Amino acid sequence: MSVITDEQVREQILQHINGNRVALFMKGMPESPRCGFSARVVERMNALGEEYAAVDVLVDPRIRQVLAAHSNWPTIPQLFVDGELVGGCDIVEELAESGELATIVRGG
């Protein structure tokens, strides 16, 4: 079994952010969120009916550390659209309530 370096973790995070138009870093996966905040963002994203990639930050604790350093955002979940951080649970919920989340995620 090969050991993954911190730099490789960083590269994988950047691949997810830049390789997917919409990327969600969360605890668990959309089918089985492992925290309430992640579950709430998944509900908001699923309600839009748009595709998004998800990454479970619990598989390696370094993902959270490297992601937080990259985004300058300490909490999980984190939603990225077009390579840019949209925000965490509270921001996603505010954007969903105002209708802005649909515009951001759909690229309109």
C-alpha positions in Angstrom: 0.0 0.0 0.0 1.4 3.4 -1.0 1.4 6.3 1.3 -0.2 9.5 0.0 1.7 12.6 0.8 0.1 15.9 1.9 1.0 17.4 -1.5 -0.9 14.6 -3.2 -3.9 15.3 -0.9 -3.7 18.9 -2.0 -3.5 17.9 -5.7 -6.6 15.7 -5.3 -8.6 18.5 -3.7 -7.6 20.9 -6.5 -8.6 18.2 -9.1 -12.0 17.9 -7.5 -12.5 21.7 -7.3 -11.2 22.4 -10.8 -12.4 19.2 -12.5 -16.0 19.5 -11.4 -18.2 22.5 -12.1 -19.9 22.0 -8.7 -18.0 20.2 -5.9 -19.2 19.6 -2.4 -16.8 18.7 0.4 -18.8 17.1 3.1 -18.9 14.6 6.0 -20.1 11.4 4.5 -21.6 11.2 1.0 -24.9 12.5 -0.4 -26.6 9.1 0.0 -25.5 9.0 3.7 -24.4 12.3 5.2 -22.6 12.0 8.5 -23.5 15.4 10.0 -26.6 17.6 10.0 -24.9 20.5 8.2 -23.8 18.3 5.4 -27.3 16.8 5.2 -28.8 20.2 4.9 -26.5 21.2 2.0 -27.2 17.9 0.3 -31.0 18.6 0.6 -30.5 22.1 -0.9 -28.4 20.7 -3.8 -30.7 17.8 -4.5 -33.7 20.1 -4.6 -32.0 21.9 -7.5 -31.7 18.7 -9.5 -28.3 19.6 -10.8 -25.3 17.3 -10.8 -22.5 17.8 -8.3 -19.4 15.9 -7.2 -19.1 15.1 -3.6 -16.0 14.3 -1.5 -16.1 12.7 2.0 -13.6 14.6 4.1 -13.8 11.9 6.8 -11.8 9.4 4.8 -8.6 11.3 5.6 -8.2 14.0 8.2 -5.7 15.8 6.0 -8.4 16.6 3.5 -10.1 19.0 6.1 -6.7 20.6 7.0 -5.6 21.1 3.4 -9.0 22.2 2.2 -9.3 24.8 5.1 -5.9 26.2 4.1 -6.9 26.4 0.5 -10.3 28.0 1.0 -9.5 29.9 4.1 -12.8 28.5 5.5 -12.5 26.3 8.6 -15.8 24.4 8.6 -17.3 21.6 6.6 -19.3 21.4 4.3 -17.8 23.6 1.7 -19.5 24.1 -1.7 -17.4 25.2 -4.7 -18.8 26.3 -8.1 -16.6 27.0 -11.1 -13.5 26.7 -8.8 -14.7 29.3 -6.3 -15.9 28.8 -2.8 -19.5 29.6 -2.4 -19.6 28.8 1.3 -20.7 26.5 4.0 -24.1 25.4 5.3 -25.4 28.8 6.5 -24.4 30.6 3.3 -25.8 27.8 1.1 -29.1 27.9 3.0 -29.3 31.7 2.7 -28.6 31.6 -1.0 -31.2 28.8 -1.4 -33.8 30.9 0.4 -33.2 33.9 -1.8 -33.1 31.9 -5.0 -29.5 32.8 -5.7 -28.2 29.3 -5.2 -30.1 28.0 -8.3 -28.6 30.9 -10.3 -25.1 30.2 -9.1 -25.2 26.4 -9.5 -27.0 26.5 -12.9 -24.5 29.1 -14.2 -27.1 31.7 -15.0 
